Amino acid sequence: KNAASDEVLRIEAEHPGQIDKIYHIVKGENYRASFQETGDAQSSVWSCGPVMGLIESVPTCDELVRGMVSEAEAVIQGRLAEMCR
């Protein structure tokens, strides 16, 4: 939720189903500029899908890589142990 999404909600309430009324706010160029140029998290509407509900954690890069290595070691030592002898 940010200023841009609040504005979209306001406009949609007044003009339901009229994309031309909100296009200037939701267009991809605004999203790109927010993340690649200005860093302003308030100036664009961010897109996300239902997969957002599946995210359980946001690890650091170090935690992510260590977890992947740990899981790979467990597979190698467990299920693939015979192949490693």
C-alpha positions, -999 to +999 in steps of 0.1 A: +000+000+000+014+034-010+003+068-023-001+056-059-022+026-050-044+048-027-049+071-057-058+042-080-084+030-054-099+064-052-102+068-090-115+032-095-143+040-069-153+070-090-148+054-125-151+016-121-137-004-151-122+026-168-085+017-172-079+050-191-086+068-158-058+050-139-034+042-167-011+071-160-005+057-125-003+019-132+017+019-164+049-001-164+071+029-170+063+043-135+072+009-120+105+008-139+114+043-129+106+037-093+130+008-091+157+017-116+159+054-113+143+072-084+140+045-056+107+062-048+084+035-034+054+058-034+053+068-070+041+035-087+018+006-082+037-027-077+025-059-093+023-092-076+004-124-080-010-151-057+025-165-052+031-138-027+009-158-003+034-187-005+064-167+008+073-179+042+106-161+048+129-136+032+164-149+040+197-130+034+218-142+005+241-159+030+212-177+047+198-187+013+231-202+000+239-219+033+204-235+033+208-247-003+242-262+005+228-279+036+199-294+017+222-306-011+245-322+014+216-340+030+204-354-003+240-365-012+246-382+022+211-397+024+195-407-009+227-407-030+250-422-003+254-455-023+266-436-054+293-417-034+311-449-022 
